[in-house]
Amino acid sequence: MKNTISTLLEAYEKGKMSRRALIQGLAVLAASSGTAEAAGFQGNSINHISLQVSNLQRSTDFYQRVLGCTVNKREGNNQLVFGKNFLVLRPGTPAAKVDHFAIGVDNFKQDSVTADLKARGATPINQQGGGFGFHVLDPDGFPIQISANNP
């Protein structure tokens, strides 16, 4: 958990994450720290953050030019790779909105993580298919993706 907190703080200090996203990430970590291991899995990284943008190409160009990231183009969105981490840009309205953030899980197995989440009182929402992960909603309805640690 110390590594995850350090990663969150570093992202915030470098301006890669808003104060609100930092607080939400820390709250998720705090809420899950006591029960995650007993339930069978533990989220141990912020895998990525997904941002809605008004112009995908313009935003991609900005991050590439200003922050020097590499780009993995995907159908409908772009992954901006920063070392082992990435940011997802996707067209959306309203723009300048955090669409979701993803918690990475080592040795992710969708069926067992789904069962564990249900045992914890969360309802997984499969929005991606293909075993890449799924979402749960926090108490305020904010979507959190649960996925494998690798991008």
C-alpha positions in Angstrom: 0.0 0.0 0.0 2.9 2.4 0.7 4.0 2.1 -3.0 0.5 3.0 -4.1 0.2 6.0 -1.8 3.6 7.2 -3.0 2.5 6.8 -6.7 -0.7 8.7 -6.0 1.2 11.6 -4.3 3.8 11.7 -7.0 1.1 11.9 -9.7 -0.6 14.7 -7.7 2.6 16.7 -7.1 3.5 16.5 -10.8 0.1 17.8 -11.8 -1.0 14.5 -13.4 -3.9 14.1 -11.0 -6.4 16.5 -9.4 -6.8 16.9 -5.7 -10.2 15.3 -6.0 -8.8 12.2 -7.8 -6.0 12.0 -5.2 -8.5 12.0 -2.3 -10.7 9.5 -4.0 -7.8 7.2 -4.6 -6.7 7.4 -1.0 -10.2 6.8 0.2 -10.5 3.7 -1.9 -7.2 2.4 -0.5 -8.2 3.2 3.1 -11.6 1.5 2.7 -10.2 -1.6 1.2 -7.1 -2.1 3.3 -8.7 -4.0 6.2 -10.8 -6.5 4.2 -9.1 -6.9 0.8 -6.6 -9.7 1.7 -9.2 -11.7 3.6 -11.6 -11.6 0.7 -9.0 -13.0 -1.8 -7.5 -10.1 -3.8 -6.0 -6.7 -3.1 -5.9 -3.7 -5.4 -2.2 -2.7 -5.4 -1.8 0.1 -7.9 -3.6 2.9 -9.8 -3.5 1.2 -13.2 -4.8 4.2 -15.1 -7.0 7.3 -15.1 -9.4 7.9 -18.0 -10.1 11.5 -19.0 -12.9 12.8 -21.3 -11.6 15.3 -23.8 -13.3 17.5 -26.4 -10.8 16.8 -29.2 -8.9 13.5 -29.0 -6.1 14.4 -31.4 -5.5 17.8 -30.0 -5.3 16.4 -26.4 -3.1 13.5 -27.6 -0.8 16.0 -29.3 -0.6 18.1 -26.2 0.4 15.3 -23.9 2.9 13.9 -26.4 4.5 17.3 -27.0 4.5 18.7 -23.5 5.0 15.5 -21.4 6.9 13.3 -23.9 4.6 10.2 -23.6 4.3 7.5 -26.2 0.9 6.8 -27.7 -0.9 3.5 -28.1 -3.9 4.3 -30.4 -6.9 2.1 -29.7 -10.4 2.0 -31.1 -12.2 5.1 -29.8 -9.5 6.3 -27.4 -5.7 6.7 -26.9 -3.5 5.3 -24.2 -0.7 7.7 -23.3 2.2 5.7 -21.8 4.4 7.2 -19.1 6.9 4.5 -18.1 4.9 1.6 -16.7 1.7 3.8 -16.2 -0.7 5.2 -18.6 -3.5 7.7 -19.0 -6.5 7.1 -21.3 -8.0 9.9 -23.3 -11.5 9.4 -24.8 -13.9 11.8 -26.5 -16.7 12.8 -24.2 -19.0 15.4 -23.0 -18.5 17.2 -20.7 -14.8 17.5 -21.5 -12.2 17.9 -18.7 -13.9 15.2 -16.6 -12.3 12.2 -15.0 -14.3 9.3 -16.5 -13.0 6.7 -14.2 -9.8 5.4 -12.6 -8.6 1.8 -12.6 -7.3 -0.2 -9.7 -4.7 -2.8 -10.7 -4.8 -6.3 -9.3 -1.9 -8.8 -9.5 -2.8 -12.2 -11.0 -6.2 -10.8 -12.0 -8.8 -13.5 -12.6 -12.2 -12.0 -13.4 -14.4 -14.8 -12.1 -12.7 -14.9 -8.6 -12.5 -11.1 -8.3 -16.2 -10.9 -9.3 -17.1 -13.4 -6.6 -14.9 -11.5 -4.0 -16.5 -8.2 -4.9 -20.0 -9.6 -4.6 -19.0 -11.0 -1.1 -18.0 -7.5 -0.1 -21.4 -6.1 -1.2 -20.3 -4.5 -4.5 -22.0 -5.2 -7.8 -19.5 -5.6 -10.7 -20.6 -4.0 -14.0 -19.0 -5.7 -17.0 -18.5 -3.0 -19.5 -15.5 -4.2 -21.4 -15.8 -7.9 -22.0 -12.8 -10.0 -22.9 -11.6 -10.4 -19.3 -9.8 -7.0 -19.2 -11.7 -5.8 -16.2 -15.0 -4.3 -15.1 -16.4 -1.5 -13.0 -17.9 -1.1 -9.6 -19.5 2.1 -8.3 -18.4 3.8 -5.1 -21.1 5.1 -2.7 -21.5 8.3 -4.7 -21.7 6.5 -8.1 -18.2 7.2 -9.2 -17.0 4.3 -11.5 -13.9 2.4 -10.5 -12.5 -0.1 -12.9 -10.9 -3.2 -11.5 -8.3 -4.7 -13.9 -5.1 -6.6 -14.3 -2.0 -4.6 -13.3 -0.5 -4.7 -16.8 -1.9 -2.1 -19.3 
